[in-house]
Amino acid sequence: MNEASGATGGSNPASGATGGSKHDSTRFTPPTNDPWKSFRGILSATLILELIVVLLALPVVFKLTHGLTALKATYVLVIAVLLFLGCMVVKRPWALPAFCVLQLALIAGWFVHPGIGLVGIVFALVWGYVFYLERDMRKRIAQGRLAGQEPIG
């Protein structure tokens, strides 16, 4: 697959996919259903779940931290807004790298409260699994193992 089709952009039916090793020239038809559409749903669901957890952590942090300043609260709220806005760009080829940067910003929230940083670390593990799923789907498409894929030629 070419870079433009990427993990979040969809498949390119015209290009076909190469399967197996580098020396194997078997090509396959595209899957009958777009697997990247489901993957984008996973991305959006993960972002929304992370948004909910971050917003629910804010009152807890407020209760436990007497020094929660407006700047610290604004930091967490800006991250929450960016998580929400991330759902609108999941189709973009730069979405996954942007979500990684956002995750690093959430982990850096450790300076607000260790609980916020811990939420970032837990969701970093979730995002690691999402990247594993993306790689696995690319491999399955290349090997022609998705429903409706047939060898070409």
Secondary structure, 3 states (H helix, E strand, C coil): CCCCCHHHHCCCCCCCEECCCCCCCCEECCCCCCHHHHHHHHHHHHHHHHHHHHHHHHHHHHHHCCCCCHHHHHHHHHHHHHHHHHCCCCCCCCHHHHHHHHHHHHHHHHHCCHHHHHHHHHHHHHHHHHHHHHHHHHHHHHHCCCCCCCEEC
